Structure formats: C-alpha cells, structure tokens
Amino acid sequence: MSYKKFKFVRFLIVFFLAMTISIAVSMENVLLAVSAIGIGMISMFLVKKNVKAVLVDEMVKNIAGKSALIAYSITVPVLAVLSLVFMFSDLSHQGSYLYGLGVIFSYIALFNMAIYSIAYYYYRKKYGSDKE
Amino acid sequence: MAQIKNNIKVLRAEKGMTQEELADKVNVTRQTIIAIEKNKYIPSLELAYKISLFFNKKIEEIFEYF
C-alpha cells in the first residue's frame, strides 16, 4: 500500500471512529464505544503493517523524543502543583471532591515520574554501560 | 554554533533523482530528506553513511563541518 492510500484509509478509520463514538456517547452505550475503539486499533495495526513506505524514521523519533520531554516537563509540575492546591484547599474534606481529585493528580504525577525514572535508568544502563 | 552543511541536493540533481526516490533508497521519509537538504536536521552517523554509500562518496565529501 502506498503512503497516499494509507493516508486515505487512515482518514476513513478516524472518521468511522468519530462517528461511532459520538453515536455511542449519545446512546450512552459504553460497549459500542469500547468495541469501536478496539476495531479501530486493530484495523489501524493491520493497515500500518501493509504500508510499504517508511512511516517512522530517525527524524520522526527525534521529534517525538523532544516532544515527549516537553510534555513530561510541563505535565508533571502542573499536576503536582494542582494536586497540592486541591488537597490544601479541601483539608477538612467537607463535602467536596477536590481532596480526592488532588490525591488522584498526585498519583498520576508520581506514576509519570516513576515511568520516566525507570526508562531513564534502563537507557542509561543500555548506552552508558562499559560492558560489551 | 557548529554547523554541518551538505551537498545532497546537488548530488541528487546530478543523478536526476527526486527526494522521494532518495528517501526510499536510504529508508527514511521525504520530510527527512527535505530537512537534511535545508540543513535543518543533522542526520545520524548511520544515515550519513547510508547516504554516502548510495552516492558512492566519502562522508566528508558530502557533509562539511564548520
């Protein structure tokens, strides 16, 4: 499959997903939404497998890495600050969901930091090790 | 700031190739070839070798560090 054909098929899949999910939301049908996402993911995987053109190369990976670093450096501090603000604004836990939301945000921030640290440690060991 | 220039555009024109054809030969996207030709992206050593092998020239004949 050529790149042009791939772009067209990708558009069709996204269109199908958008339509089905909007219908599922309006009908309040979670099963329909989940199955649409599943079908979309599988068909995208199958289509990508049949594309002969190069879709991801070193420049794309380079850009993705830089973008991921920027996203991480913005997301984690924002989540951490928000979680503190929410938790301290609702210390008495009086009938509001803010404290719970703060706890969830702090866990998400910690989860992000943990994944980053594990990945960083793994790659440092992989590339920085003096073992041959 | 140190920079790397290249003459890929000239070499490609000499061979009468399109950016797409060169991209296919060295297994990258056309956008990467465009960025390299415009000196906006410095290729990895592996890609630089692939390009130099394709044009049958030494790396320093294609890429210039200054």
N, CA and C atoms of all chains as a GROMACS GRO file, in nm:
protein
  594
    1MET      N    1   0.084  -0.119   0.000
    1MET     CA    2   0.000   0.000   0.000
    1MET      C    3   0.088   0.125   0.000
    2SER      N    4   0.054   0.221  -0.087
    2SER     CA    5   0.134   0.344  -0.094
    2SER      C    6   0.098   0.437   0.023
    3TYR      N    7   0.181   0.539   0.042
    3TYR     CA    8   0.159   0.632   0.154
    3TYR      C    9   0.029   0.711   0.135
    4LYS      N   10   0.002   0.746   0.006
    4LYS     CA   11  -0.121   0.822  -0.024
    4LYS      C   12  -0.245   0.741   0.012
    5LYS      N   13  -0.242   0.612  -0.027
    5LYS     CA   14  -0.355   0.524   0.002
    5LYS      C   15  -0.369   0.505   0.153
    6PHE      N   16  -0.254   0.495   0.221
    6PHE     CA   17  -0.255   0.479   0.367
    6PHE      C   18  -0.321   0.599   0.434
    7LYS      N   19  -0.286   0.720   0.384
    7LYS     CA   20  -0.345   0.841   0.444
    7LYS      C   21  -0.496   0.843   0.428
    8PHE      N   22  -0.543   0.797   0.310
    8PHE     CA   23  -0.688   0.792   0.284
    8PHE      C   24  -0.756   0.690   0.376
    9VAL      N   25  -0.696   0.572   0.387
    9VAL     CA   26  -0.754   0.467   0.473
    9VAL      C   27  -0.754   0.512   0.620
   10ARG      N   28  -0.645   0.578   0.660
   10ARG     CA   29  -0.638   0.629   0.798
   10ARG      C   30  -0.749   0.730   0.825
   11PHE      N   31  -0.774   0.817   0.726
   11PHE     CA   32  -0.884   0.914   0.738
   11PHE      C   33  -1.018   0.843   0.756
   12LEU      N   34  -1.039   0.736   0.675
   12LEU     CA   35  -1.165   0.660   0.684
   12LEU      C   36  -1.182   0.597   0.823
   13ILE      N   37  -1.072   0.542   0.876
   13ILE     CA   38  -1.078   0.477   1.009
   13ILE      C   39  -1.112   0.581   1.116
   14VAL      N   40  -1.045   0.696   1.109
   14VAL     CA   41  -1.070   0.803   1.208
   14VAL      C   42  -1.214   0.852   1.197
   15PHE      N   43  -1.262   0.865   1.073
   15PHE     CA   44  -1.399   0.909   1.050
   15PHE      C   45  -1.498   0.809   1.111
   16PHE      N   46  -1.474   0.680   1.085
   16PHE     CA   47  -1.558   0.573   1.139
   16PHE      C   48  -1.559   0.578   1.293
   17LEU      N   49  -1.438   0.596   1.350
   17LEU     CA   50  -1.426   0.603   1.497
   17LEU      C   51  -1.504   0.720   1.554
   18ALA      N   52  -1.486   0.838   1.492
   18ALA     CA   53  -1.553   0.959   1.542
   18ALA      C   54  -1.704   0.943   1.536
   19MET      N   55  -1.752   0.889   1.424
   19MET     CA   56  -1.897   0.870   1.408
   19MET      C   57  -1.950   0.771   1.512
   20THR      N   58  -1.884   0.656   1.522
   20THR     CA   59  -1.934   0.551   1.612
   20THR      C   60  -1.929   0.595   1.757
   21ILE      N   61  -1.819   0.663   1.795
   21ILE     CA   62  -1.807   0.705   1.936
   21ILE      C   63  -1.911   0.813   1.968
   22SER      N   64  -1.934   0.905   1.872
   22SER     CA   65  -2.035   1.007   1.900
   22SER      C   66  -2.175   0.945   1.914
   23ILE      N   67  -2.203   0.845   1.830
   23ILE     CA   68  -2.332   0.774   1.842
   23ILE      C   69  -2.339   0.702   1.977
   24ALA      N   70  -2.227   0.635   2.013
   24ALA     CA   71  -2.223   0.560   2.140
   24ALA      C   72  -2.244   0.652   2.260
   25VAL      N   73  -2.184   0.772   2.253
   25VAL     CA   74  -2.199   0.867   2.364
   25VAL      C   75  -2.343   0.916   2.373
   26SER      N   76  -2.401   0.947   2.256
   26SER     CA   77  -2.540   0.996   2.258
   26SER      C   78  -2.637   0.888   2.305
   27MET      N   79  -2.603   0.760   2.277
   27MET     CA   80  -2.690   0.649   2.321
   27MET      C   81  -2.652   0.600   2.462
   28GLU      N   82  -2.543   0.657   2.516
   28GLU     CA   83  -2.487   0.615   2.646
   28GLU      C   84  -2.455   0.464   2.645
   29ASN      N   85  -2.395   0.420   2.536
   29ASN     CA   86  -2.362   0.279   2.520
   29ASN      C   87  -2.209   0.263   2.526
   30VAL      N   88  -2.161   0.220   2.641
   30VAL     CA   89  -2.016   0.208   2.661
   30VAL      C   90  -1.959   0.095   2.576
   31LEU      N   91  -2.035  -0.014   2.565
   31LEU     CA   92  -1.988  -0.132   2.491
   31LEU      C   93  -1.961  -0.097   2.345
   32LEU      N   94  -2.050  -0.017   2.287
   32LEU     CA   95  -2.034   0.023   2.146
   32LEU      C   96  -1.906   0.106   2.129
   33ALA      N   97  -1.884   0.200   2.223
   33ALA     CA   98  -1.766   0.285   2.216
   33ALA      C   99  -1.638   0.202   2.229
   34VAL      N  100  -1.637   0.110   2.327
   34VAL     CA  101  -1.518   0.028   2.350
   34VAL      C  102  -1.490  -0.062   2.229
   35SER      N  103  -1.597  -0.123   2.173
   35SER     CA  104  -1.574  -0.211   2.058
   35SER      C  105  -1.531  -0.129   1.936
   36ALA      N  106  -1.582  -0.007   1.920
   36ALA     CA  107  -1.538   0.078   1.808
   36ALA      C  108  -1.389   0.110   1.821
   37ILE      N  109  -1.346   0.142   1.943
   37ILE     CA  110  -1.205   0.172   1.965
   37ILE      C  111  -1.119   0.048   1.935
   38GLY      N  112  -1.168  -0.068   1.981
   38GLY     CA  113  -1.094  -0.193   1.956
   38GLY      C  114  -1.082  -0.221   1.807
   39ILE      N  115  -1.195  -0.208   1.734
   39ILE     CA  116  -1.193  -0.233   1.588
   39ILE      C  117  -1.100  -0.132   1.519
   40GLY      N  118  -1.107  -0.006   1.564
   40GLY     CA  119  -1.022   0.098   1.506
   40GLY      C  120  -0.874   0.067   1.526
   41MET      N  121  -0.838   0.024   1.648
   41MET     CA  122  -0.698  -0.008   1.677
   41MET      C  123  -0.649  -0.125   1.594
   42ILE      N  124  -0.732  -0.229   1.585
   42ILE     CA  125  -0.692  -0.348   1.509
   42ILE      C  126  -0.676  -0.314   1.360
   43SER      N  127  -0.776  -0.240   1.306
   43SER     CA  128  -0.767  -0.209   1.162
   43SER      C  129  -0.649  -0.116   1.134
   44MET      N  130  -0.618  -0.023   1.225
   44MET     CA  131  -0.503   0.066   1.206
   44MET      C  132  -0.372  -0.015   1.208
   45PHE      N  133  -0.366  -0.114   1.298
   45PHE     CA  134  -0.249  -0.200   1.307
   45PHE      C  135  -0.231  -0.279   1.177
   46LEU      N  136  -0.342  -0.334   1.125
   46LEU     CA  137  -0.335  -0.414   1.002
   46LEU      C  138  -0.296  -0.327   0.882
   47VAL      N  139  -0.352  -0.206   0.878
   47VAL     CA  140  -0.321  -0.116   0.766
   47VAL      C  141  -0.174  -0.074   0.771
   48LYS      N  142  -0.125  -0.040   0.891
   48LYS     CA  143   0.015   0.002   0.905
   48LYS      C  144   0.110  -0.109   0.863
   49LYS      N  145   0.068  -0.232   0.889
   49LYS     CA  146   0.153  -0.347   0.857
   49LYS      C  147   0.171  -0.363   0.706
   50ASN      N  148   0.069  -0.319   0.631
   50ASN     CA  149   0.072  -0.338   0.485
   50ASN      C  150   0.129  -0.218   0.409
   51VAL      N  151   0.171  -0.115   0.481
   51VAL     CA  152   0.226   0.002   0.412
   51VAL      C  153   0.372  -0.025   0.379
   52LYS      N  154   0.406  -0.001   0.252
   52LYS     CA  155   0.545  -0.025   0.211
   52LYS      C  156   0.634   0.096   0.240
   53ALA      N  157   0.575   0.216   0.237
   53ALA     CA  158   0.654   0.337   0.259
   53ALA      C  159   0.697   0.347   0.405
   54VAL      N  160   0.809   0.418   0.429
   54VAL     CA  161   0.858   0.436   0.565
   54VAL      C  162   0.770   0.538   0.637
   55LEU      N  163   0.714   0.500   0.749
   55LEU     CA  164   0.627   0.592   0.824
   55LEU      C  165   0.701   0.658   0.939
   56VAL      N  166   0.789   0.582   1.001
   56VAL     CA  167   0.865   0.635   1.116
   56VAL      C  168   1.013   0.618   1.087
   57ASP      N  169   1.086   0.728   1.090
   57ASP     CA  170   1.231   0.720   1.072
   57ASP      C  171   1.300   0.793   1.186
   58GLU      N  172   1.432   0.811   1.176
   58GLU     CA  173   1.505   0.869   1.289
   58GLU      C  174   1.464   1.012   1.321
   59MET      N  175   1.427   1.090   1.218
   59MET     CA  176   1.386   1.228   1.247
   59MET      C  177   1.253   1.231   1.322
   60VAL      N  178   1.161   1.144   1.280
   60VAL     CA  179   1.031   1.137   1.349
   60VAL      C  180   1.052   1.096   1.495
   61LYS      N  181   1.142   0.998   1.518
   61LYS     CA  182   1.170   0.954   1.655
   61LYS      C  183   1.236   1.065   1.736
   62ASN      N  184   1.325   1.139   1.670
   62ASN     CA  185   1.392   1.252   1.734
   62ASN      C  186   1.291   1.357   1.779
   63ILE      N  187   1.201   1.391   1.688
   63ILE     CA  188   1.098   1.491   1.718
   63ILE      C  189   1.006   1.440   1.829
   64ALA      N  190   0.969   1.310   1.819
   64ALA     CA  191   0.881   1.251   1.921
   64ALA      C  192   0.948   1.255   2.059
   65GLY      N  193   1.078   1.227   2.063
   65GLY     CA  194   1.152   1.230   2.190
   65GLY      C  195   1.153   1.369   2.252
   66LYS      N  196   1.181   1.470   2.167
   66LYS     CA  197   1.183   1.608   2.218
   66LYS      C  198   1.044   1.650   2.267
   67SER      N  199   0.941   1.614   2.188
   67SER     CA  200   0.805   1.649   2.226
   67SER      C  201   0.765   1.581   2.357
   68ALA      N  202   0.805   1.454   2.372
   68ALA     CA  203   0.772   1.379   2.494
   68ALA      C  204   0.838   1.444   2.616
   69LEU      N  205   0.963   1.489   2.598
   69LEU     CA  206   1.034   1.554   2.709
   69LEU      C  207   0.964   1.684   2.750
   70ILE      N  208   0.921   1.761   2.649
   70ILE     CA  209   0.850   1.886   2.679
   70ILE      C  210   0.717   1.856   2.750
   71ALA      N  211   0.645   1.755   2.696
   71ALA     CA  212   0.515   1.717   2.755
   71ALA      C  213   0.535   1.673   2.900
   72TYR      N  214   0.640   1.594   2.925
   72TYR     CA  215   0.667   1.546   3.060
   72TYR      C  216   0.701   1.663   3.152
   73SER      N  217   0.791   1.752   3.104
   73SER     CA  218   0.833   1.862   3.191
   73SER      C  219   0.722   1.961   3.221
   74ILE      N  220   0.618   1.962   3.139
   74ILE     CA  221   0.504   2.050   3.168
   74ILE      C  222   0.401   1.976   3.254
   75THR      N  223   0.368   1.852   3.213
   75THR     CA  224   0.260   1.778   3.279
   75THR      C  225   0.286   1.752   3.427
   76VAL      N  226   0.405   1.702   3.457
   76VAL     CA  227   0.433   1.661   3.597
   76VAL      C  228   0.428   1.779   3.695
   77PRO      N  229   0.499   1.890   3.669
   77PRO     CA  230   0.489   2.002   3.765
   77PRO      C  231   0.347   2.058   3.777
   78VAL      N  232   0.276   2.065   3.662
   78VAL     CA  233   0.139   2.119   3.667
   78VAL      C  234   0.050   2.029   3.752
   79LEU      N  235   0.061   1.897   3.730
   79LEU     CA  236  -0.019   1.802   3.809
   79LEU      C  237   0.018   1.809   3.957
   80ALA      N  238   0.148   1.820   3.985
   80ALA     CA  239   0.194   1.824   4.124
   80ALA      C  240   0.140   1.949   4.195
   81VAL      N  241   0.151   2.064   4.128
   81VAL     CA  242   0.104   2.190   4.188
   81VAL      C  243  -0.048   2.185   4.208
   82LEU      N  244  -0.118   2.139   4.102
   82LEU     CA  245  -0.265   2.130   4.111
   82LEU      C  246  -0.308   2.038   4.225
   83SER      N  247  -0.239   1.924   4.238
   83SER     CA  248  -0.277   1.830   4.344
   83SER      C  249  -0.258   1.892   4.482
   84LEU      N  250  -0.148   1.968   4.499
   84LEU     CA  251  -0.126   2.034   4.629
   84LEU      C  252  -0.233   2.140   4.656
   85VAL      N  253  -0.262   2.218   4.551
   85VAL     CA  254  -0.364   2.324   4.566
   85VAL      C  255  -0.499   2.261   4.603
   86PHE      N  256  -0.537   2.155   4.534
   86PHE     CA  257  -0.666   2.090   4.560
   86PHE      C  258  -0.670   2.030   4.700
   87MET      N  259  -0.561   1.964   4.737
   87MET     CA  260  -0.561   1.896   4.869
   87MET      C  261  -0.563   1.997   4.983
   88PHE      N  262  -0.482   2.106   4.969
   88PHE     CA  263  -0.477   2.204   5.079
   88PHE      C  264  -0.601   2.292   5.085
   89SER      N  265  -0.670   2.305   4.969
   89SER     CA  266  -0.792   2.387   4.971
   89SER      C  267  -0.909   2.309   5.030
   90ASP      N  268  -0.892   2.179   5.050
   90ASP     CA  269  -1.003   2.097   5.100
   90ASP      C  270  -0.954   2.002   5.209
   91LEU      N  271  -0.875   2.057   5.302
   91LEU     CA  272  -0.816   1.971   5.407
   91LEU      C  273  -0.921   1.910   5.499
   92SER      N  274  -1.032   1.983   5.516
   92SER     CA  275  -1.134   1.932   5.609
   92SER      C  276  -1.223   1.825   5.545
   93HIS      N  277  -1.206   1.800   5.413
   93HIS     CA  278  -1.283   1.700   5.336
   93HIS      C  279  -1.434   1.727   5.346
   94GLN      N  280  -1.472   1.855   5.348
   94GLN     CA  281  -1.615   1.882   5.371
   94GLN      C  282  -1.695   1.884   5.241
   95GLY      N  283  -1.750   1.769   5.212
   95GLY     CA  284  -1.846   1.758   5.103
   95GLY      C  285  -1.798   1.802   4.966
   96SER      N  286  -1.672   1.792   4.940
   96SER     CA  287  -1.631   1.825   4.804
   96SER      C  288  -1.535   1.718   4.754
   97TYR      N  289  -1.523   1.713   4.625
   97TYR     CA  290  -1.442   1.609   4.563
   97TYR      C  291  -1.298   1.655   4.541
   98LEU      N  292  -1.267   1.780   4.582
   98LEU     CA  293  -1.136   1.837   4.550
   98LEU      C  294  -1.020   1.759   4.611
   99TYR      N  295  -1.037   1.716   4.735
   99TYR     CA  296  -0.929   1.642   4.801
   99TYR      C  297  -0.897   1.513   4.724
  100GLY      N  298  -1.005   1.441   4.687
  100GLY     CA  299  -0.988   1.316   4.610
  100GLY      C  300  -0.920   1.341   4.476
  101LEU      N  301  -0.964   1.450   4.412
  101LEU     CA  302  -0.905   1.485   4.282
  101LEU      C  303  -0.756   1.516   4.298
  102GLY      N  304  -0.723   1.586   4.406
  102GLY     CA  305  -0.583   1.618   4.436
  102GLY      C  306  -0.500   1.493   4.454
  103VAL      N  307  -0.556   1.396   4.527
  103VAL     CA  308  -0.485   1.269   4.550
  103VAL      C  309  -0.462   1.196   4.417
  104ILE      N  310  -0.568   1.194   4.333
  104ILE     CA  311  -0.555   1.128   4.201
  104ILE      C  312  -0.446   1.196   4.118
  105PHE      N  313  -0.448   1.329   4.117
  105PHE     CA  314  -0.346   1.404   4.040
  105PHE      C  315  -0.206   1.372   4.090
  106SER      N  316  -0.191   1.366   4.222
  106SER     CA  317  -0.056   1.340   4.275
  106SER      C  318  -0.010   1.199   4.239
  107TYR      N  319  -0.103   1.104   4.239
  107TYR     CA  320  -0.066   0.968   4.199
  107TYR      C  321  -0.028   0.962   4.051
  108ILE      N  322  -0.102   1.036   3.969
  108ILE     CA  323  -0.069   1.038   3.824
  108ILE      C  324   0.071   1.098   3.805
  109ALA      N  325   0.099   1.208   3.878
  109ALA     CA  326   0.230   1.272   3.867
  109ALA      C  327   0.340   1.175   3.911
  110LEU      N  328   0.316   1.105   4.022
  110LEU     CA  329   0.415   1.009   4.072
  110LEU      C  330   0.434   0.893   3.974
  111PHE      N  331   0.323   0.848   3.916
  111PHE     CA  332   0.329   0.738   3.818
  111PHE      C  333   0.414   0.779   3.697
  112ASN      N  334   0.391   0.903   3.650
  112ASN     CA  335   0.469   0.957   3.538
  112ASN      C  336   0.617   0.961   3.572
  113MET      N  337   0.647   1.011   3.694
  113MET     CA  338   0.788   1.022   3.736
  113MET      C  339   0.852   0.885   3.746
  114ALA      N  340   0.774   0.787   3.796
  114ALA     CA  341   0.828   0.651   3.811
  114ALA      C  342   0.862   0.592   3.675
  115ILE      N  343   0.768   0.608   3.578
  115ILE     CA  344   0.794   0.554   3.443
  115ILE      C  345   0.915   0.622   3.381
  116TYR      N  346   0.923   0.754   3.396
  116TYR     CA  347   1.036   0.828   3.341
  116TYR      C  348   1.167   0.779   3.402
  117SER      N  349   1.168   0.762   3.536
  117SER     CA  350   1.290   0.719   3.604
  117SER      C  351   1.333   0.579   3.559
  118ILE      N  352   1.234   0.488   3.548
  118ILE     CA  353   1.267   0.351   3.505
  118ILE      C  354   1.324   0.352   3.363
  119ALA      N  355   1.257   0.427   3.274
  119ALA     CA  356   1.303   0.433   3.135
  119ALA      C  357   1.441   0.497   3.128
  120TYR      N  358   1.460   0.605   3.205
  120TYR     CA  359   1.589   0.674   3.205
  120TYR      C  360   1.699   0.581   3.254
  121TYR      N  361   1.672   0.510   3.364
  121TYR     CA  362   1.771   0.418   3.421
  121TYR      C  363   1.804   0.306   3.321
  122TYR      N  364   1.700   0.256   3.254
  122TYR     CA  365   1.718   0.147   3.157
  122TYR      C  366   1.808   0.193   3.042
  123TYR      N  367   1.778   0.310   2.986
  123TYR     CA  368   1.856   0.356   2.870
  123TYR      C  369   1.996   0.399   2.910
  124ARG      N  370   2.011   0.452   3.033
  124ARG     CA  371   2.145   0.491   3.079
  124ARG      C  372   2.232   0.366   3.093
  125LYS      N  373   2.168   0.260   3.142
  125LYS     CA  374   2.241   0.134   3.158
  125LYS      C  375   2.272   0.073   3.022
  126LYS      N  376   2.176   0.084   2.931
  126LYS     CA  377   2.192   0.024   2.799
  126LYS      C  378   2.305   0.093   2.720
  127TYR      N  379   2.303   0.228   2.722
  127TYR     CA  380   2.402   0.301   2.641
  127TYR      C  381   2.525   0.341   2.720
  128GLY      N  382   2.512   0.352   2.852
  128GLY     CA  383   2.625   0.403   2.932
  128GLY      C  384   2.709   0.294   2.993
  129SER      N  385   2.666   0.168   2.978
  129SER     CA  386   2.741   0.059   3.040
  129SER      C  387   2.873   0.034   2.967
  130ASP      N  388   2.980  -0.003   3.044
  130ASP     CA  389   3.107  -0.031   2.978
  130ASP      C  390   3.121  -0.178   2.938
  131LYS      N  391   3.011  -0.254   2.962
  131LYS     CA  392   3.011  -0.395   2.919
  131LYS      C  393   2.992  -0.401   2.768
  132GLU      N  394   3.062  -0.497   2.705
  132GLU     CA  395   3.049  -0.505   2.559
  132GLU      C  396   2.934  -0.596   2.519
  133MET      N  397   2.792   2.877   1.685
  133MET     CA  398   2.749   2.738   1.697
  133MET      C  399   2.798   2.656   1.577
  134ALA      N  400   2.848   2.536   1.607
  134ALA     CA  401   2.896   2.450   1.499
  134ALA      C  402   2.780   2.404   1.411
  135GLN      N  403   2.808   2.394   1.283
  135GLN     CA  404   2.703   2.351   1.192
  135GLN      C  405   2.756   2.249   1.092
  136ILE      N  406   2.664   2.175   1.035
  136ILE     CA  407   2.702   2.080   0.931
  136ILE      C  408   2.623   2.113   0.805
  137LYS      N  409   2.698   2.133   0.698
  137LYS     CA  410   2.633   2.159   0.569
  137LYS      C  411   2.650   2.036   0.480
  138ASN      N  412   2.566   2.026   0.381
  138ASN     CA  413   2.581   1.912   0.290
  138ASN      C  414   2.545   1.953   0.147
  139ASN      N  415   2.590   1.869   0.053
  139ASN     CA  416   2.558   1.898  -0.088
  139ASN      C  417   2.472   1.787  -0.149
  140ILE      N  418   2.381   1.736  -0.069
  140ILE     CA  419   2.295   1.626  -0.115
  140ILE      C  420   2.207   1.672  -0.231
  141LYS      N  421   2.160   1.796  -0.221
  141LYS     CA  422   2.070   1.847  -0.327
  141LYS      C  423   2.140   1.843  -0.463
  142VAL      N  424   2.268   1.885  -0.462
  142VAL     CA  425   2.345   1.888  -0.587
  142VAL      C  426   2.367   1.745  -0.640
  143LEU      N  427   2.408   1.657  -0.548
  143LEU     CA  428   2.435   1.518  -0.588
  143LEU      C  429   2.308   1.451  -0.640
  144ARG      N  430   2.198   1.481  -0.575
  144ARG     CA  431   2.070   1.423  -0.616
  144ARG      C  432   2.031   1.474  -0.755
  145ALA      N  433   2.054   1.604  -0.777
  145ALA     CA  434   2.022   1.663  -0.908
  145ALA      C  435   2.109   1.602  -1.017
  146GLU      N  436   2.236   1.576  -0.983
  146GLU     CA  437   2.327   1.514  -1.081
  146GLU      C  438   2.276   1.377  -1.124
  147LYS      N  439   2.218   1.307  -1.027
  147LYS     CA  440   2.165   1.173  -1.057
  147LYS      C  441   2.024   1.178  -1.116
  148GLY      N  442   1.965   1.297  -1.114
  148GLY     CA  443   1.829   1.314  -1.167
  148GLY      C  444   1.725   1.243  -1.084
  149MET      N  445   1.746   1.246  -0.953
  149MET     CA  446   1.654   1.175  -0.863
  149MET      C  447   1.562   1.273  -0.792
  150THR      N  448   1.447   1.224  -0.753
  150THR     CA  449   1.358   1.306  -0.670
  150THR      C  450   1.390   1.280  -0.522
  151GLN      N  451   1.339   1.368  -0.437
  151GLN     CA  452   1.361   1.350  -0.292
  151GLN      C  453   1.297   1.219  -0.245
  152GLU      N  454   1.182   1.188  -0.304
  152GLU     CA  455   1.111   1.065  -0.267
  152GLU      C  456   1.194   0.941  -0.300
  153GLU      N  457   1.256   0.943  -0.418
  153GLU     CA  458   1.337   0.827  -0.459
  153GLU      C  459   1.456   0.809  -0.366
  154LEU      N  460   1.522   0.920  -0.333
  154LEU     CA  461   1.636   0.910  -0.241
  154LEU      C  462   1.591   0.860  -0.104
  155ALA      N  463   1.476   0.912  -0.060
  155ALA     CA  464   1.421   0.870   0.070
  155ALA      C  465   1.397   0.719   0.072
  156ASP      N  466   1.340   0.667  -0.037
  156ASP     CA  467   1.316   0.522  -0.046
  156ASP      C  468   1.446   0.444  -0.042
  157LYS      N  469   1.549   0.496  -0.109
  157LYS     CA  470   1.677   0.424  -0.116
  157LYS      C  471   1.744   0.415   0.020
  158VAL      N  472   1.732   0.520   0.102
  158VAL     CA  473   1.801   0.520   0.231
  158VAL      C  474   1.705   0.494   0.348
  159ASN      N  475   1.582   0.455   0.315
  159ASN     CA  476   1.482   0.414   0.416
  159ASN      C  477   1.442   0.521   0.516
  160VAL      N  478   1.415   0.640   0.465
  160VAL     CA  479   1.361   0.745   0.552
  160VAL      C  480   1.243   0.810   0.481
  161THR      N  481   1.178   0.905   0.548
  161THR     CA  482   1.066   0.973   0.484
  161THR      C  483   1.119   1.090   0.399
  162ARG      N  484   1.034   1.138   0.308
  162ARG     CA  485   1.075   1.250   0.222
  162ARG      C  486   1.101   1.375   0.307
  163GLN      N  487   1.023   1.387   0.417
  163GLN     CA  488   1.039   1.504   0.505
  163GLN      C  489   1.181   1.510   0.563
  164THR      N  490   1.236   1.392   0.592
  164THR     CA  491   1.373   1.388   0.648
  164THR      C  492   1.474   1.436   0.544
  165ILE      N  493   1.456   1.392   0.419
  165ILE     CA  494   1.548   1.437   0.312
  165ILE      C  495   1.536   1.588   0.293
  166ILE      N  496   1.413   1.640   0.297
  166ILE     CA  497   1.392   1.785   0.283
  166ILE      C  498   1.466   1.858   0.395
  167ALA      N  499   1.449   1.810   0.519
  167ALA     CA  500   1.511   1.876   0.635
  167ALA      C  501   1.664   1.870   0.626
  168ILE      N  502   1.718   1.757   0.580
  168ILE     CA  503   1.864   1.744   0.570
  168ILE      C  504   1.916   1.839   0.461
  169GLU      N  505   1.847   1.842   0.348
  169GLU     CA  506   1.892   1.930   0.238
  169GLU      C  507   1.889   2.077   0.278
  170LYS      N  508   1.794   2.112   0.363
  170LYS     CA  509   1.784   2.251   0.407
  170LYS      C  510   1.875   2.279   0.527
  171ASN      N  511   1.954   2.181   0.568
  171ASN     CA  512   2.043   2.189   0.684
  171ASN      C  513   1.968   2.218   0.815
  172LYS      N  514   1.844   2.173   0.820
  172LYS     CA  515   1.764   2.194   0.942
  172LYS      C  516   1.778   2.074   1.034
  173TYR      N  517   1.814   1.961   0.979
  173TYR     CA  518   1.828   1.839   1.059
  173TYR      C  519   1.962   1.773   1.027
  174ILE      N  520   2.037   1.741   1.133
  174ILE     CA  521   2.165   1.672   1.114
  174ILE      C  522   2.139   1.521   1.124
  175PRO      N  523   2.167   1.446   1.018
  175PRO     CA  524   2.137   1.302   1.022
  175PRO      C  525   2.229   1.227   1.117
  176SER      N  526   2.183   1.110   1.157
  176SER     CA  527   2.267   1.025   1.243
  176SER      C  528   2.385   0.974   1.158
  177LEU      N  529   2.485   0.921   1.228
  177LEU     CA  530   2.603   0.869   1.158
  177LEU      C  531   2.563   0.757   1.062
  178GLU      N  532   2.467   0.675   1.107
  178GLU     CA  533   2.421   0.562   1.024
  178GLU      C  534   2.358   0.612   0.894
  179LEU      N  535   2.271   0.713   0.907
  179LEU     CA  536   2.205   0.766   0.787
  179LEU      C  537   2.306   0.838   0.697
  180ALA      N  538   2.401   0.909   0.759
  180ALA     CA  539   2.505   0.976   0.681
  180ALA      C  540   2.585   0.873   0.600
  181TYR      N  541   2.616   0.759   0.663
  181TYR     CA  542   2.687   0.651   0.593
  181TYR      C  543   2.604   0.595   0.479
  182LYS      N  544   2.473   0.575   0.506
  182LYS     CA  545   2.384   0.521   0.402
  182LYS      C  546   2.382   0.614   0.281
  183ILE      N  547   2.374   0.746   0.310
  183ILE     CA  548   2.368   0.844   0.201
  183ILE      C  549   2.500   0.844   0.123
  184SER      N  550   2.611   0.842   0.199
  184SER     CA  551   2.741   0.845   0.131
  184SER      C  552   2.764   0.717   0.049
  185LEU      N  553   2.719   0.603   0.102
  185LEU     CA  554   2.733   0.477   0.027
  185LEU      C  555   2.647   0.480  -0.100
  186PHE      N  556   2.529   0.540  -0.086
  186PHE     CA  557   2.440   0.547  -0.202
  186PHE      C  558   2.501   0.632  -0.313
  187PHE      N  559   2.562   0.746  -0.275
  187PHE     CA  560   2.622   0.833  -0.376
  187PHE      C  561   2.765   0.790  -0.411
  188ASN      N  562   2.811   0.684  -0.344
  188ASN     CA  563   2.945   0.631  -0.368
  188ASN      C  564   3.054   0.736  -0.343
  189LYS      N  565   3.038   0.809  -0.233
  189LYS     CA  566   3.136   0.912  -0.197
  189LYS      C  567   3.170   0.899  -0.050
  190LYS      N  568   3.280   0.965  -0.009
  190LYS     CA  569   3.315   0.964   0.133
  190LYS      C  570   3.222   1.060   0.207
  191ILE      N  571   3.204   1.035   0.336
  191ILE     CA  572   3.114   1.121   0.416
  191ILE      C  573   3.158   1.267   0.408
  192GLU      N  574   3.290   1.290   0.419
  192GLU     CA  575   3.339   1.429   0.421
  192GLU      C  576   3.324   1.499   0.286
  193GLU      N  577   3.296   1.420   0.182
  193GLU     CA  578   3.271   1.481   0.051
  193GLU      C  579   3.126   1.529   0.041
  194ILE      N  580   3.043   1.476   0.127
  194ILE     CA  581   2.900   1.515   0.126
  194ILE      C  582   2.868   1.611   0.240
  195PHE      N  583   2.919   1.579   0.357
  195PHE     CA  584   2.891   1.662   0.475
  195PHE      C  585   3.015   1.743   0.513
  196GLU      N  586   2.992   1.871   0.543
  196GLU     CA  587   3.103   1.958   0.579
  196GLU      C  588   3.076   2.019   0.718
  197TYR      N  589   3.171   1.999   0.807
  197TYR     CA  590   3.157   2.052   0.943
  197TYR      C  591   3.235   2.182   0.955
  198PHE      N  592   3.171   2.286   1.004
  198PHE     CA  593   3.245   2.413   1.021
  198PHE      C  594   3.198   2.488   1.144
   0.00000   0.00000   0.00000
